[in-house]
């Protein structure tokens, strides 16, 4: 069992102490499923990257801006909100000190996606 609240608090504290303003930990790795807690201090970002085959972003605290979301432009996501990750390149910026759970499913085949 993972203490998500405790992990979020610890990583936010670590991000605030880090010169890079970030801290992360892979909490769940079960076959294709990965869940990572990520903390970013205000103004820091995750640069543009390719999206996972499937995924979601659940903001635990703070507020972030997700760019590259299909047709919707930039999307702001606040504490307690969840957004599905689209299939476009994207980036993320912390508008406030923030912690989020990034859930991804990797390595899906065309057959898996058709189900």
C-alpha positions as CSV (number, residue, x, y, z in Angstrom):
1,X,0.0,0.0,0.0
2,X,1.2,3.5,-0.9
3,X,0.7,6.5,1.4
4,X,0.0,8.9,-1.4
5,X,-0.6,11.9,0.9
6,X,2.7,11.3,2.7
7,X,4.5,10.8,-0.6
8,X,3.0,14.1,-2.0
9,X,4.1,16.0,1.1
10,X,7.6,14.6,1.1
11,X,8.1,15.3,-2.6
12,X,6.8,18.8,-2.4
13,X,9.2,19.4,0.5
14,X,12.1,17.9,-1.6
15,X,11.1,20.0,-4.6
16,X,11.2,23.2,-2.6
17,X,14.7,22.2,-1.3
18,X,16.0,21.2,-4.8
19,X,17.9,23.6,-7.0
20,X,15.8,22.3,-9.9
21,X,12.4,22.7,-8.1
22,X,11.3,19.2,-8.7
23,X,11.1,15.8,-7.1
24,X,9.5,12.6,-8.4
25,X,9.1,8.9,-7.6
26,X,7.7,5.9,-9.4
27,X,5.2,4.5,-6.9
28,X,3.5,1.8,-9.0
29,X,5.1,-0.3,-11.8
30,X,2.9,-3.2,-12.7
31,X,3.5,-4.5,-16.2
32,X,2.3,-1.6,-18.5
33,X,0.9,0.5,-15.7
34,X,3.0,3.2,-14.1
35,X,2.0,5.8,-11.5
36,X,4.5,8.5,-10.6
37,X,4.1,11.2,-8.0
38,X,5.7,14.5,-9.2
39,X,6.2,17.7,-7.3
40,X,7.1,21.0,-9.1
41,X,7.6,24.4,-7.5
42,X,5.8,27.4,-9.1
43,X,7.3,28.3,-12.5
44,X,9.1,25.0,-13.1
45,X,8.0,22.7,-15.9
46,X,8.3,19.4,-17.6
47,X,9.5,20.1,-21.1
48,X,7.6,19.0,-24.2
49,X,7.5,15.2,-24.5
50,X,5.7,12.4,-26.4
51,X,2.5,11.3,-24.6
52,X,2.0,7.7,-23.3
53,X,-0.3,5.4,-25.1
54,X,-2.9,6.1,-22.4
55,X,-2.7,8.1,-19.2
56,X,-4.1,10.7,-16.8
57,X,-2.9,13.5,-14.7
58,X,-4.5,13.9,-11.2
59,X,-3.4,17.1,-9.5
60,X,-3.3,16.5,-5.7
61,X,-2.4,20.0,-4.8
62,X,-1.6,23.3,-6.5
63,X,-2.3,24.2,-10.1
64,X,-0.6,23.3,-13.4
65,X,-1.0,24.2,-17.1
66,X,-0.9,21.3,-19.5
67,X,-0.2,22.3,-23.1
68,X,-0.7,20.4,-26.3
69,X,-4.2,19.0,-25.4
70,X,-6.2,18.0,-28.5
71,X,-8.0,21.0,-29.8
72,X,-8.5,22.4,-26.3
73,X,-5.3,24.4,-26.3
74,X,-3.8,24.9,-22.9
75,X,-5.7,23.4,-20.0
76,X,-5.3,24.5,-16.3
77,X,-5.8,21.7,-13.8
78,X,-6.2,22.4,-10.1
79,X,-6.0,20.4,-6.9
80,X,-8.5,17.5,-6.9
81,X,-9.0,17.6,-10.7
82,X,-8.2,14.8,-13.1
83,X,-7.5,15.1,-16.9
84,X,-7.0,12.4,-19.5
85,X,-3.7,12.7,-21.3
86,X,-4.2,13.2,-25.1
87,X,-2.2,11.7,-27.9
88,X,-0.3,14.9,-28.7
89,X,3.2,16.1,-27.7
90,X,2.7,18.1,-24.5
91,X,4.4,20.0,-21.7
92,X,3.4,21.0,-18.2
93,X,4.1,24.0,-16.1
94,X,3.5,24.5,-12.4
95,X,1.5,27.7,-11.8
96,X,1.8,27.2,-8.1
97,X,3.8,24.7,-6.0
98,X,2.1,21.5,-7.1
99,X,2.0,17.8,-6.7
100,X,0.3,15.4,-9.2
101,X,0.0,11.8,-9.9
102,X,0.9,10.9,-13.5
103,X,-0.6,7.6,-14.5
104,X,0.5,6.0,-17.8
105,X,0.0,2.8,-19.7
106,X,2.9,2.0,-22.0
107,X,3.6,-0.5,-24.7
108,X,0.0,-1.0,-26.0
109,X,-0.4,-2.7,-29.3
110,X,-3.0,-1.7,-32.0
111,X,-4.9,-4.7,-30.8
112,X,-4.9,-3.5,-27.2
113,X,-6.2,-0.1,-28.2
114,X,-9.0,-1.6,-30.2
115,X,-10.6,-3.2,-27.1
